[in-house]
């Protein structure tokens, strides 16, 4: 029983250890992420949300950040046989600044390709505007296709 309680305590700590603010994570558990992706989540999302508590013009003193399903996706986007990470800012909210990561758009897509050494290289930061892109599997890889027209984003 002690081992089980210890394991649960470690799992909870590792999931939320990136933040000093409350985190609700419905995406891939942070303790399973490679260091490059953890750093991107910490810097670009958690610290940014935490920063609104330090901003005198904001009325939020204890913001909470929520990572929704689809915030992190781990697929072979470029078809090289290695799994890559895709981060979608539209699937994260910061309480008190709900449009912080999207503005009045669909937000950003960040893509990290895994290299042969097992590290991840940041290859794309793409502002979506109002394109309504959805990730879809093709025959050999993945692509984002627009729900509004025939446009798409793929890596050739």
N, C-alpha and C positions, 0 to 999 in steps of 0.2 A: 504494500500500500504506500509506503514512504517513497519508493522508487517512482510509482505512478504519479503521486502528488508533485514530486520533484520535476518529473518530465513535463507535466502540465505547466508548472511555474516557469520553467525555462522556455517552453513554447510561447507562452503569453509574453514574457519579457522580450524574446527575440522578435516577435511580431511588432511590438510597439517601441522597441528600443531606439529607433531612429528619431523619435520625436519627444519634445517637451510639452506638446499639446495633445489633447485627446485625438486618437486616430481610430476610425472605423474602416477596416480593410475587408472588402468583399472581392478583392482581386487576388493575384498570385501572392502567397505569403512572402513578406520581405526577407525572412531568414533563408529563403530558397533562392534568392536573387544573386547573380554575380555582382562583384564589387562595383563595376562601372554603372550598372543599373541602379543599385542602392544609392550611390552617390548622386545620380541624376534625380532620383525621387526625393532624396533628402534636400538637395540644394534648390531644385526648381519648384518643388511643391510644398514640402513640409516647412522649410525655413521661410518660404514666401508667405505661406498662410500664417505662420507664427509671427511674422513681421507686422501683420495688421494689429496685433495686440500692443506693439511698441509704437505704433503710429498715433500721435496725439489727436489727429483729425478723425480717426475711426472710433466708433462707440463700442466696439467689441473688445472685451478684456480677456475673454477665455475662448478663443476660436476653436472650432473642432474641424478636422479635415476628414472627408469621406472619400475613399477610393472605391468606385463601383466596378462591378464585373465588366471586363473589357478595357479597363484602364491599362493593364499590361497584357500583352499577347505574346506568346512564345511559339513562333512558327518559322519554317524555312521560307522566308519571303522572297529571296533572290534565287532560289533553286540550286544552291551549291551543295546541298546535303547537310548543312549545318543550321541549327535552329537560331533564329534571330529574335530580337525583342522589338516590339512596337509599343510606344507609349502614346495614349490618346488623352489629351488634356480635357476633352469634353466629358470624360468619365470620372472626373474628380471635382469635388466641391469644397469650398472653404466657407464655413458658416460665418455669415456677416459680410461676405464678399463673394456672392454666388457666381458672378460672371468674371471673377478674377482671372481664371485660366482660359476663358473663351471670348471675352468681350461680347459683342453681339453676333458672333459667328459660331462655326462648329469647332473652333479651337485649332490646336496644332497636332500634328503627327510627328513624333520623333522616332527614327528607325536606327537601331544599332545592329550591325552585322557581326556575327561571330567569325573570328579569323581562325586559321589553322592551329594557332597556339591556345585556343580556347578563350581568348580575350574578346572584348566587344568594342568595335569602332563605331563612333557616332557618324553616320553617313548622310542623314537628312533631318532637317527641321522644316516642316512644310505647313504653312498657314492654309487652312481649309476654306476660309471664307464661308460661303453658304452652299457648298457643293454637295453636302449630304452623302459623303463617301462611306461605303460599307466594305469591310474586308470579306473577300470571297475567294474560295479555293478554285484554281484553274487546274488544267491537266497536270502541269509540272510544278507549279508554285502558287503564289497568292497574288492578288491584286485588289486595289480599292476601286470600286465602281460607283459611279454617281447614280443616285436614285432619281435625278431630274433629267439627265440627258445621257448621251453615249460616251461621255468622258470617263477616263480611268487613270489610275496611277499604278504603274508596274515598274519593276526593275529588270531591264534587259541587259 
